[in-house]
């Protein structure tokens, strides 16, 4: 609510009605603000063309303005946008000054136009004598329409004419092309278009998303692709043609950094930077949580909008266009375009127009020009900033055909009649409360439900129809009974079809005719509901600016007449768990139900797990201690502000009725919202919290039909029982409240409405705090404070608030700077002593090894297997990572040195075979020494800790309790007498159980980098292979020419290829070269499919047999085995397995000769014979002929 200070409010808007309707305009967030001095302004009445005589040609004057649309000079356009071709959406504020006696606020759009600087020159102007000199004979900066000025009427309304004004102008947005989701409200109308044009692509998109869920980097790439697509053609915000907002978008849009980096931008920057380097934060709790939200958002988008996005642009008027035309400069001239606008009332609001290029409009960016009457009649659009969605009709042919069909006179709904606005009456507070009440979503949902049921009757499988009709018939039988008893009021035109359907409830068997008749009646009811509610939806949309209210009694009647079956997706869209933990319920066969049904087949929840937050502390070096306290204070203050506004946001999302002033009734750790206070006069009863006994009651008979709630709260106040208000629908359902419940000694508190302005104020406070913290420190100090804040937010006790949003929000740039270098250079493994260590007994003497982060099943003490992350060296498992160790993404390969920890124990074996375990060796004088079964003399002596073992006069360690017991059994008497005990033993160090890996940053290769390299190698290999094939083909053609010159009767085919093979043999060609030449013969090329196609494997076998037959027939072999004999194809797999071993051990090896050399070394190491080695190497990818 705006202007609670009445005198201030009245300066701008004298009447409370206008103050409530237009009070938000001065508070509109703007991209830039400009204080403009001595602006030459011409005001024109856009309906009549009256300019107070400044422009004699009224028709020309009407071309310069429209409903909330005007012009600006090219110089002003350049000042606002740095361009001269970009319209803007604006807000203007004007103080009282010469020629203007009142405060004024204006809104609308302005297009740059060179003509307004030519007025008085090439364009004749008859300006008022009193202003002609000041205005330089009519050359103007701004031309404004009277319709732009809001809040003053009658004698105080601005008059057409010339003004010289100082004013403030805020640029809200610059016109630009964007993308808009069609949303369920549009697509629910078009079953054929969805089935033919959308479902096939939707299946592919759902499969692609599912494939990305298995790893953070794959899902991160999906997010990056979606973000970059969104940025490629972006409006001021990506609009959604669905009435419902996206929690994900709202979260990102709301939490914008004052310096310009929103959460979405920050996440994009983090992922883009991290994927380009080492992936150090891919498993951070914040990143994983946001990726899960992204996946949920994407699944929801696919299910409810098919992932379909139309282009969008700022609507601008042009009355040179016919009512069947539109002008979009970026679309082909003459192309048919589908157009629509949000919010959609019904399918009348989706139209098809022909694109026509108007020369003077072609240079304007980000605009769609349309005849103003067409915009108003079909799209309920004006030009104060409305955006229209559009796309080529030939891109969606079935959808376009269905749109045309629905727009035929016999199919379209009656036109919506936009009613005149009605002024509010009463106090400002009363008006503000009524303005805040909005039924748009409620009515839009009922229209969408009606269209869904209508199309469900068309798409439902025949086998389900008998039970379907029975269910609907039973519903209408109950409704008809209530009608007869006078308990229900429904318009007469619904009675007959309802009774006809109810008749089938008692039929035991339904014929095909019965079913079709019942379905027809259901469609009649649902279509009529759309007709009845479309006008009411338009009234609700206009609600903030008009006291007229939709007929909620009619709405209740339509609801009773229409809700014969459940349409689950409407409810599911409000469920925060849908497509996060579980799929939506697809209860209908309407278009949206079909999309959800298809998406559900592929849906899989994101199972990515974040690593504990404290493991990411070392992204920054340890900060100075003096900054730790400052960082903690900043973190706590930020999180407190964030939690406060996020709680309000979540409460409003869960319960939209909290958007009005409400009471909270707290009882037994439950909080119930009591709403509709204005209807019961209880708004001012609870200035302070009170404890009262509250009774939940059924809906009283005298409650207005405008109130849909079924439960109400009563309490004794001032000695009288009063109805406090309605129990919110969300709490009645969510808390399973029932009439008759008592909430004794409940605490009742009055809560202000959770409005958009209140939420924005919360986010603004958060952003201001961020700006203050950043402004108080220099860039160098910021980095140090970022490090301190990072460490403060990444401790073990922060696991509960694992997002650590504060570190990213306050210092995104500083966080990003740490990602370009490897910060986590040391990894720790544990469990080297167990059999899972496939390098047992190996001594790592500091030589670099190739390591890989892997996942391995490890047996616990009870025998259960657990998948643990660990390290493999040269393809063989070493050990799991310690719990406190950093990690790289699974599949990362890197070069490292392995440094086993100093042995913590040793084993002394006596001459008689007794083995003594010496512990804590790493804590005494011989720490770090390795003993390898060396015979030594050990001295044992009692100490406080136990039997102390010494070597060469220096303490070695303590005997374990078991070993000490064994010594006492054998030498106890000697020890009791205090005599020194010296034993000769073979001393061996126990293997280390932990090791440190130091990674070489330059060697890190992440899984996605390896994939990209592999794809690049494949592309390069394909390119080189094609070049080789081209060369071989040229040689083959040359041999064919030689053979044909010697024997003109040869034709292509087997005989010719035999001659080619013989000629090549005569030239000294090797058998492998001849086989390669023959692979390009006409006989094989005629039947050669694409490599990798389903027919390829069969062709490859046939081609090899053909080449072998040619070689045998040519007698080219001379007894030597052909390189492609039937015995060899299995050797290709053998070669590939050896090549894979080489690559795992050394991912940096190039293909070709070096790869073959290392394969040969492995073959030799494995004891392969020379013949086997040569045969396997012949299968090298360098000599395979494809």
N, C-alpha and C positions, 0 to 999 in steps of 0.2 A: 504494500500500500504506500502511496506517495502523498506528500504534502500534508502530514499530520499537523504541521504548523499552518493554521488557516490563513493568516494574513499573507504568508509567502505564497501559498497555493493560489490565492485569489489574484495575485499580481499577474499570473500567467493565464489562469482559467477562472473567470468570475463565478461560474456556476459549479456546484458540487458534482453535477452530472458529467460535465466536461472534464473536471479535475480527475474523476475516477476513470473516465474513458481514455483520456489522452495523457494522464499523469506520467506515464513511463517515458514519453518522448524525450524530455530533457535529460533523462538518465541513460539513454541508449549508448552502449559502448561503441566507440568509433575508431576506425583505423588511424585517422589523423584529424587534427583540429586546426582551423585557420581563422585568425582574426583579420577580417577584411575591412579596409577603410574606403569610404567614399565610393561604394559600389553603385554603378548605374544599373538600376533594376527596373524592368518593365513587367507589370502585373497584368495578366489577361484573363478574362472569364472564359474558360475552355469550352463552355457550352454555347455561348453567344458570339465569342470573338471580340467582345467589348474591351477596348484598351484605353477608354476615356479619350478617344480621338487621336491617340498617338499613331495608330495604324489605321488608315482609312479603309483598307481592304480587309473586312472582317473574315473573309474566307481564308485569306493568307494568314491572318492572326491565329485562326483556329488550327492551322497547320503547325504552328510553333509550339502549341501547348496541348495537353490532354489531361485526363483525370490523374492528378498528382504527377504530371510529367511536364518538363520544361527544357530550357536550353541554357548552355553556358558558352562563353567565348572560348576560342582555342587557347588563348593565353592562360585563362583560369584552368582549363582542363590540364594543361601542361604543368601548372603549379600544383594541382591536386594529385595527378597520376604520373607525372613525368612523360606523358604521351598526349597526343591530340586526337586520339581515335577511340577513347574509352569512356563510356557513360559511367555515372556513379549513382549510388543510392546515398541520400544525404539527410541530415537534420540541420535546420537553421534556427538560430535564436536572434531576436531583434529587440533592443531596448527602446524605450520612448526617446524620440529625438525629433529634430525639425522635419515636418512633413509626416510624422508618425507618432501618434499620441499614446500608443499602448505597447505593452510587452507582447511579442508574438512568437509563436513556435510553428515551424513548417516542416513538412517531410515529403519525400517523393524521390524521383529520379531526374537527373539532368544529363542531356546528351550534348556533346560538343557540336557546334554548328557555326561555320564561318560566316553565315548570313547575318548573324546578330551584330557583327562588327561592321556590316555594310549598310545597316539601316541609316538612312539620311544621306547615303552616298548613292550607290547604284539602285538602292531600294528606297522609294519615296517615303518620307516620314513627316507627319504633321504634328509636331510636339507642342505641348502647352507652352505659351509664351513665358510663363514664369519659370520653367525648368529647361527650356531649350538651350540656353547658354551653358548651364551647369552640365547638361548631358551631352554636350558636344554634338548637337543636332541629331540625337537619337542613336548614337553608337553605344551599344549596351554590353554590360558584363554578364547579366543574368536576365532570363525571361522566365517568370514564374506564373503558375496557374493559381487562380483564387482557391481552387480545391485543395492546394497544398497546406493552407493555413488552417490550423485546427483550434477550436475552442472559443472563438469569438464570433458571434452572429449578429444579424440585424445592423444597427447603426455602428456597432464597433467592428464589424467585419472589414477586412482590408478592401479598399476600393480599387478597381482597375486603374492603371495609369502609371506614370513615371515617378521614380523615387531615387533620391541620392542617399544611401544608407551606410552606416557602419553596422556590421553584423558578424556573428560567429557562425561558421559552417563546419560541420563535422562530416567527414567522408566515412560512411558506414561500411560500404564495400565498393570495390571497383568491379565493373561488369567483366565476367570471364566465363568461359565454357566450363562446365563441370559434368558430374555424373550423378544420377539419381536412381536409387533402387525403385523398381515398380511397386513392390510390396504386395501383401495379401489383398488389400482393398481393390487393387486393379485386377490382379490375375484371377481372383475368385470368380470373375464374370466370364471367363473365356476357357471353357473346358477343351474345345477343339484346338485352339491355339497353343494351350499349355501342352496337350498331349503330343502334338506334331512338331512344334517349334522349340519347346523348352525341355521336356523330359529327356530327349536323347542327349543333349549337352549336359543336363543336370547329372545324369548318370556318370559321365566322364569326370565332372568336377568333384563329385562325391568320392569317387575312387581315388582321385588325385589327393584330396585332403586326407583320406584314410591312410594312404601310403606315407604321408608326411608325419603321422603321429608317433612313429616309433623312435624318433631321435630328436633331440633339441635342435640340432642344426638344420634338419629337414623342415621342421615346423617353423623355425626362424626364417628360413628362405621363403616359405609360404607367406609369412607375415610381411617380409620385405617386398615380395612381389605385389602383394595386395596394397601395401602402402605406396609403392612407386606408381602403381596403376592409378591409385586415387590422386596422387600428386600430379600425374601427367595431364589430367583435365580436371581441375579443381575449382569449385566455386568458393565463396567465403567459408562455407562448411559443406560437407557432402550431405546433401538433403536426402530425405527418405520419403518416398511417396506413401509410406505407410503411416497411419495415425499414431502408431506406437513408437516411442523412442527406444534407442539402444542403450542399455546400461554401459556397455563397453565404450561407445562413442561419447556418451555423456561424461563418463569418468575422465576420459582423455581431454575432451573439450573444456571441461570445467576447471581442471587443475593446470591451467596454463601458467607458465613462468612469465613474469613481467618482462623479461628480456626476450621472450619470444619462443621458448622451447617448451612445448606441451609434453605431457607424459608420453603421448604417442610418438612425438618427434624424438624424445629422449630414448625411448625403447628402440626406435628405428636406428638412431645414431649408435647406440650401444651394440646392437646386433650387427649392423653393417660394418662397424669398426672391428668387432670381435671376430666375425667370420673372415675378415680380410687378414687377420693375424693369427691368434693362438686359441681363440675360443675359451678364454679364461673365466668369463662370467656366464656362459651358456647354462650352467646348472645352478646359478645363483637363485635363491628363493624368489626374489622379486621377478627375475626374468621368467622362471618357470611358471609362476602364478599368472603373469601377464600373457604368456603364450597359451596357457589353458583358457584364459578369458577370450583370447583371440580365436582359438579353436571353437569354443562355444558360440561365439558371435558368428563365426563362419558357417557352422552347421545350421544355426538358426536362420541365417541369411539364405542359405541354400534351400532349406525346408519351406520357408514362407515367402521367398521372392524368387526362387529358382536361380539365384545368383545373377539375375538379369539386371543390367543397369542401362538406362537410356542416357543420352546426352541431355544437358540442360543449359539454359541461358537466361539472361535477364530479359523479361518481357518489355517491349517498347511498342508504341502504337504507330501505325502507318495506314492512313485511310486511302492511299492509292491502291492498296491491296483489296481484291474482292473478298467476299465472305468465304470463299473456298480456297483462298490463297494465304501463304505465309512467306516470309523472306528470311532465310538462314544463309548467310554468305558462304558458310563452309560446306553446305550441302549442294549437290548438283542442281542446276536450273531444270525445272520440270519434274524433279523427283517427287514422289508422293511420300509424305511424312506422317507418322503417327504422333499425335500430341495429347498431352494430358497435364493436369495440375493437381497438387495436393492442397487441402484434403479433397478426395474424390467423393462426390455425393452419390452418384450411381454411374452406370455405364454410358449415360448420355455425355459424360465429361471426358470420354476418350474419343477423339475425332481424327479424321484423316484429311489433310489439306495438301495442296500442290505447291511446291516451292517455286517462287518467282523472284528472280534477281532484280532488285530496284537499284539502278546505278549509284545514286547518292547514298545508299545505305551499305554498300558493299565494303566500305572501309572501316565501319564500326565494329569493334571487337566485343565478343562475349554477349551478343544480343540475338534475340529472336523477335522479328517484327511481325505484327499481326493487326488485322483490322480491329478497331476498338469494340465494335458491336459484336464481332465474332468472339472476342475474348470474354466479353461480359455475358453473352447469351449461353455459350457452350461450356466455358471454363470458369465462370464466376471470377474472372481475373481483372485486376486493374493494373496500374503502372507505377505503384509506389514502392516497388521492390519485388513484386511477384516473379517467381521463376517458373518457366514452363519446361517440361520434359519432352524430348522428341527423339525419334529414330526413323531411319528409312523403312518404309513399309515392305520393300522387297527383301529385307533382312529377316522378317518374320511373316512369310506369306499367309500361313494359315491363320495367324492372329489377326492380320490385316483384313482378311476375308471375313472373319467372325465379327470384327469391329463394324465393318460395313453393314453386315446383316443386322446387327443390333441397332444400328442407326436408321434402319428403314422405318418409315412412318408407322407401319403396323407393329413394329417391335420395340420402338423406343419408349421410354417412360415419359409421362407428361413433363413439360418444362418446369423447372423450379422457378417460382415467382419470388423474387427478392423483395421482401417487405420494407416499407419505409422505416427508418430508425425512429424509435420512441425515446423521448428524453426521460432520464431517471428523475424521480421525485424523492424527497426525504432528506435526512442529514447526510453529510459526506460519509460518515461511518456506515450508515445503513446501505448507502449506494455502493461503497467499497466492498462490503460483504456480498452484495448481490452480484457485483462484477466478478468477484473471485469465484463464484459458483459457476461451474462449467459442465454441461452435459454432452459435449461434443463426442467424447470417447464412448459414452454409454449408448448414444443413438447410432453412431457409426458402427459400433459392434453389432447392434440389432439388425441393421441393414445388411451387414456382411453375413450375419447368421442366416438371414432370410435367403440371400443369394446362394449361400452354401447349400442350404437344404434344397432349394430349387434345382441346383445342378447335381446334387446328390441323387435326386430322383431320376436323373438322366444317365448317370454313370454307374449306378449300383449294379453288380452282377445279378442276372436273372434269378439265380438259385436262392439269393437272399431276400427276394422281394416279398414272398408270402409272410414271413415272420416280420419283416420291416413294416408292411402295411398293418399287420395285427398290432404291432407296438404303437404306431401312430394312431390307429383307430381307438385303442384303449385310452390314449391320452385325450382324444377329442370326446370320447364318451364321458369322461370325468368332467371336462370343461362344459359340455352341454348340460350335464346334470347341475353344475353350479349356476349356469345361466338360467336354468329353469327355476332354481331356488332363489334367484335374485342376488346371489353372492358374487356375481361376476358381471361386469359391464363391458360389453364388446360391441363395436359398431355393427349395424344390421347387415352390412354387406359381407360380413364373415360368417354369419349364422348358418346360411344354407350349405356352403361347402363343408363346414365343420360337422353339421348333422349328417350329411351324406357319407362322410368318411367314418363317423362314429358308428354308422350302421354296420360296417364290416367287422366290428369288434365281436359280434355274436355269430358271425358266419363261421362254421367249422371248416369249410373248404372254400378257397377263393379261386375263381376261374381267371383265366388270362384277361378276360374283359373286365372283371372286377378290379384286378390289380391296376390295369391301365386307367380305368375311371378314377380310382382312388388317387393315383399319382397325378392325374390331371387336376383334381381338386386341391391337392397339396400345393401344386405349382401356382394355382390361382390365388391361394391364400398368401403364399410367400411373395408373389409379385405385387399383390395389393399392399402388403406391408412396406415394400420398397417405395411404392407410390406415396403412401400416407406419410412415411417418415422422412422422405427426401426434403420436403419443405421445412420440417421441424429441425432437421440437421442444419440447414442454412440459417435458421433463426438462432440456433445454438452457437454457430460459428460467429455470428454478429453480436453475440451476447455481451462482450466487454464494452461495446459501443452503443448498445441499445437496450432499453428496459424491457423490450418484448422478449418473452420467454417461450420456449417450445411447449407444446401441449403435452405434459407428462402423463395426463390421464389417457390420452390417445396412445402414448408410448406404452403405458402399462397394458392397455388393451391389445396392442400389437404383439407385445411380449407373450401375453396369455394365449393369443391366437396362433403365434408362430413357433413357440418353443416345443414343438412336438417330438423332436429328437435332440440329442446332445451334439454340439459341434465343438469337439474337444480342443481344436487348435486355438480357438479364441481365448479359452482359459489358460491353456498351456503357455501362451506367449508371455503371460505375467509370472510364470513360475521360474524362479532363478535357477532351479536344478535342471530344467529341461536343456538337453544337449550339453550339459556338463557331466552329469552322472547317469542320465537316462535319456532315451529318445522321447519324442513327443508321441502322444496317442493319436493315431490316425483313424478316427471313428467314422469318417464320411468318405465318399468317393467324389467330392467336389474337387476342383483344380488344386486348391491348397492341400487338401487331404491326400491327393495323389502325389504331389511333390513330397510331402512329409513321409508318405509311405515308401517312396523310392529312397529318400535319404536315410530312413530308418534301416533299410537293408544294409547300408554301408557304415552306419554310425558306430563309432567305437570311442569310449571316453579316453581322454589323454591320461596315460599311465606314467608319464615322466615324473621322476622323483627329484626334488631339489636336494642338494647336499647341505649339511648343517651350515648355518650362516657364518659361524665363527671361523670356518676353514678359508674364508675369503678375506680375512683380516689383512693378510700380507700383500694385498693388491697395492696398498700404500706402505711405505716404510714407517717404522715406529715414529709417532709424532713427538714433539717436545712435551714434556710432562705438564708444563704450565698451561698448555692449551686444552688439556683433557677436561678440566672442569668447565671451561667455556663451551666446549663441544657438547658436554652432557646437558648443559642448560639449553643450548640451542636445540638439541635433539628433543628434549622433553617438551619445550615450548611448541616446536613444530608439530610433534605428534599429537599434542593436546588440541591444537587448532584443527588439525586434519581429522582427528577422531570426532570432534564436535560436529563439523560440517558434514562429514561422511555419514554420521548417525542420522542427521536430518534427511539427507538425500535418500538413505536406505529406508527410513520410515515412510517417506512420501511415496517411494516406489512400491513399497509393500501395501500401503494404505492411502490411496489418492484422496480420501476424505479428510486427511490431515492437512490438506491444502486450504482448509477453512479453520477459523478459530475453533478449538475443541477443548473438552475436558479430558484429563487422564484420570482413570480410577484405578489406583494401585491396591491390590489385595492378593495376599498369598503368593507373592512374587510374580503376579500377572499384572499386566497393564492393559486396560481396556479404554479405547478411545470413544468418547461420547460427542457426536457431531450434531449439526443442524441447530445450533444453539439459538440462532436468531429467530427461528420459528417458534421457540418456546419462551422467549424473553429471559433466558438464563445467562446471557452473555456477561452481565454485570454483577452476578450474584457471588462470584468467587474471586474477589480481588486477592485474597490470601488463601493458601491451602487450608482445607478443612477435613475433618474426619466425620464421615456419615455412614449410615447403613443404607446400602443401595440395593434396590430390587430390580431384577430384570423382568420385563413384562412383554406380553405380545403386543402387536400393533393395535393401538386404540382406534376405534371406529371413526373418530373425527379427524384423523391425520390426513393432510393434503395428499392427493394422488401424485403430486410432484416429488414426494419423498419415497424412494424405493425401499428403504430399510424396513425390516420385519420385526426387529427387537428394539425396545426402548428402555431407558433407565429412569427409575423414579426414586425419590428420597424425600424425607421430611425436612423442609427448609422453612425456618421461621414459624414453626408450628403447623405448617400445611404440607400435605403430600403434593409434590410437584413432579411433572415430567421434565427431567433435566435435558433430555435430547435423545437422539437416535444412537443405538449401538452401531458402530461402523460395520459395514458389510464384511470387511476383511477380518476384523476381530471376532465377529459373530461366527464366521466360518472357521477361522484359524484356531480359536480358543474353544470351539465346540460349545458355545454358550446356548442356553435354552431358557425359555420363559419359566419363571418360578425360582430361578437361582437367586440367592442372597449373597451380597458381598458386604459382610458386617465390618464396621470400623475401617472402611476403606478411605484412603487418602485421596482427596479430590483436588486437582490442580488445574487452573486455567492455563492453556497453552496458546500462544499466538499461532496464526496460520503459517504453515511451512510453504511459503511462496517462492517462486523463481527468484524474485528480488532478494528474499532473505537468504536463499542458497548462494546467490551471486555475491551477496555481501560477505558471506562466510568465506567463499573462495577468494574474494578480493582481499579480505583481511589476511588470509594465508599468503597470497601473493605479495602483499605489502610487507609482510614480515620477511619473506625471502629476499625481497629487494633491499630491505633495510640491512639485513645481515651481510649481503654481498657488497652493498655500498660502503659499509664501515671498514672494509679491508682492501688493501692493495692486492694486485694479482699474485704477488709473492706470498702475502699473508693468507690469501684465499687457498692457495695450494696447501699450505701448512694446516690451515683450519679444516680443509677438506680431508686431509689425512687423519686429523684428530677426530673429526666427525665420523669418518669411515670406521675407525677403530672403535669409537663409542657405540656405533650401531651394529657392530659385528662381533658381539660377545656371546658367550653361551647362554646368558640369561635373556638374550634378545630373540631366542628361537621362537617364542610365542608370537612376537611381532616380526615375523620373518621377512616381511617385505622390505624393511629398511628403506622406505620411500624417501626419507629425509636426505640420505646421502646422494641419491640421484637428483632429487628436485632442487636442492640447494646448490649443488656443484656438479652439474652434468658435464661441463667441459673438462673440469679437472679429472673427473672419473674416466672420461674418454681418453685423456692423454696417457693414462697409465696402461691402456690396453694395447698400445702400439709396440710395447716392449714386453718380453716375457718376465713377469714378476714372480711366478711360482717356478723356480729353477731347481728346487730340491724336493724329491719324493722319498718317502720312507716305506719300506716293506717290512713285514714281520712274518715269522713262521718258516724261516729258512731251514730249521732242523727237521721239518716234517717231510714225509715221503712225497708230498705234492711238489716239492722242489725238484725239478727235473735236471738241475745243475748241481746236485749233491756232490760234494768233494771237489768241485771246480774252484780254483783260486783266481779271483779277479785281481789282476796285478796293475790296475789303473789303466788298462788298455780300453779304448772306446769300444762299445758294443752297440748293436741295434736293438732297441727296446720297443715294446708295443704295449699300450694299455688295453687289457683284455678283461673279459668276465669269465670266471671259472667256477664250476661247482666244487665246493669244499665241504668235506664231511665234518660235522660237529662231533663232540664227544659222545652224544647219544646216537650217532650214526645218521642223523638227518642231513640232507644235502642243502646247502645254501649257496645261492649265486653271489659271488663276491668279486669286487673289482681288484685286479692285480696287475702284475707286470710279467710279460713274457720276454725272454731274451733269445734272439735269433730263432724265434718260432717255438721255443719250449718254455713252459711255465716256470717262473722263478718263485714268486710268493705273493700273497695278498698285500694290498696297501694297508698301512696302519690307519686306524680310525681318524687320527688327527692329521693325516697327511693330505696335502693338496692333491689334485689329480688333473689329468687332461681328459678330454672326451674319449670315450671308448673307441678304439680303432686308431688312435693317434700313434704314429711311429716317430721315433726320435733316436738320436745318438746320445749315449750317456756313459759315464764311468760309474762302476759299482764299487762302493766302499763299505764292506761288511763292518759292522760295529766290533770293537775290540771284544775278544772272548770274555764272557763273564764267569766261566767255570773251566776246570781242567780235570782230567782223569789220570790218577796215579795208579798204575798196576804193579803190585808187589810181586816178588819172585814166586810166592806161593799161589799166585793167581788172584789174590784179593784185590778188588777194584775199589779205590777210594775216590769219592767225588769232592773236589775242592771248589767251593763257591766264592763269589764276590772277588774273583781275581782282578776284575777291572777296577777295584777300589784300592788296591794295594800297590806295592812297589814295582811289581812286574807287569803292570797293566799294559796292554798293547802287544806283549810278546806272544809269539806263536811257538808252541811246543809240538814237535812231531816225533813222538815215541822215543824221545831222548832219555837214556838212563841218567838219573840224577840222584843226589843225596838230599833227602828232605828231613828237616828237623821239626818235631811236633812238640808243642808246649801248651799247657792250659792257659786260657785267658778269659776275661769276663764274657766275651761273646761266644766262647766255645774253644775247641782245639784249634790253635793257630798253627798254620803250616808255613815254614820259612824255607827259602832256597837261597843258597850262597849268602846266608846271613841277613837276608832281607825278607820281610813278610810276603808271602805268596797269596794266602787266602785262608778261609775257614772251612774245616771239614763239615760236610752235611751231617745231620743228626744220625742218619743211618750208618754213614761211614765212621763217625765217631764211636758209635756203639760197637762196630766191628773191631776197631782198634782197642777199645777197652776190654773186649773179650779176649784178645790175643796178648795185649801188653799192659793190662790194667795194673798189675802189681808194680811194674817198673814206674808207671806214671804216678801211682800212689806214693811211692818212696821219693818222688820229686826228682828222679833221675832223668836226665835228658834222653829223649827217644829219637834216634836217627834211623831212618829207613831208606833203603835203596829201591827206587821204583822207576818204571818207564812212564814218563810224563807226556801226556798228549792234551793239546788244547781241544776243548769241545767246540763244535761248529757254532758260529754266530747265529743268533735267531733273528737279527734285524740287519738291515743294510740301508745305506743312503745312496740314492741315484742322483747324480748331478747332470742335468740335461744341457746339451749344447743348443742355445736358442736358435741358431741358424739351421739346425737340422730338423726342427719340428715340422712334421707333415700331418695335418689333421685329416680326418676321414673325408671331409668334403674337398680338401685340396687334392687328396689322392684320387678321388672320383673325377674331379675336373681334369687332372693330369691324364688319367686313364682314358677319359673321353677324348681329350686332345690328342693323345697318342693314337687312339683308334681312328680319329678323323685324319690325322697325318698319315697313318698307315694306309687307310683307304685311299687317300690322295696319291701316295707313292705307288701303291699297288696298281691304281688306275693308270698312272704314268708308265709303269712297267708293262702293263697290258697293252697300252697303245704302241709302245716300242716293239713288243713281241708281235703284235698284229701287223705292223709294217713289215717286219722280217718275214712273217708267214706269207703275206701277200707277194713279197719279192720271190720267195721260193715257189709259190704257185705259178707266178709268171714264167719262171725258169722251166718248171715241169711242163707247163702247157706249150712252151716254145719247142720243147723236145718231143712232146706228144700232144698234137692239137686235138686229139679225140678225147682227151681226159675231161671229165666234168667234175663238179664238186661232189664230194662224198668220200667214202672210205678209200677207193682206189687212188684218188688224188692225194689224200693225206698220207698214204703209204709212200707215194713218190716224194712228197715233201720230206718225210722222215728219212728216206734214203739219201736225198740230196744234202740234208743237214748233216747226216752221218759222214758223208763224203767230205764235207767241209771241216771235219774234226770236231763237230759239236758234241758235248757230253750228253749222256742220256737224260739228265735232268733238264738241260736246255731244250732238247728235242721235245720232251714232254710238255714243257712250258709253251713252246711254239704251237704244238698241237691243241693246247687248251683254247686257242683263239680261232680254231678252224670254223668254217661256215656251218659245218654239220652240228657243232656244239652250240654256236652262238644263236642259231635259229630257235633252240629250245631252252636257252639259258634263262632261268628266272632271276629275280632280284635276290642277292645274298641275304640270308636271314628270313626269307619268306618261307611259308609252310612247305613249298615244293623244293626248297634248296637241298635238303639232305638227300632226297631221292635222286635229284639231278647229279649231285656230287659223286655218288656211288656209280651211277651210270657213266658219267664222264670219265672216271678213272678206268672203268672196265674198257671203255671205247679206246682210250689212249693206249692201254696195255695191249689190246688186240691189234692196233695199228703198229705198235713197236714190234710185236711178235711177227706180224705179217711182213714187215720191212726187213726182218732178219737183222735188225740193227743191234740186237743185244750181244751177239757173239758170245753167247754163253753167260754173260753177266746179268745179274738180276735187275729187272726194271725197278726204278725208284718208286713206282706206284703199283707194285704187285699186290694181289689180294691179301697177302700175309701182313702188309704193313699198316693199314689204316689204324689199328689199335695203338701203333707207336705214336700217333699224334697226341693221344691222351697222355701217354707216358712222358712225352716231351713237355707237354703243358704242365704236368704235375711237378717236374723238375724245375721248369721256369718259374713256377709259383714259389717253390722253395727258395730259389735265388732271390726273388723279389722281396720275400718276407725278411730274409737275412740282410738284404741291402736294397732298400727301396729306391736308391739313387742310380742303380745300374741302368744304362740305356739298352735299347733293344739291339738286335743285330749281332755283330761279331762278338761284342763283349758279353752279351747274354749267353751266346752259344759257348764261349770259352768257359764261363763259370758253370754252365750245365755240364760240360765235359769234365770239369774238375769234380763235381758231385758224383757223376757216373763212375769215375775212376775211384773215388773214395768209397763208393758202395760196392766195389769189386766187380763191376760189369766188365765183360770181355770186350776186346777191341771191336769185334764184329757187332756186338750189341750196341756199343757206343756209336759206331758209324751209322747203324740203322736208325737209332733214335735221333741222332743229329740230322739225318736226312729229312726228318719230320719237322725241322725248324720252321717257324713261321716265315723265315726269310726265303725258303725254297718251296713252300706250299703254293701250288698253282690253283688259284680260284677264278 
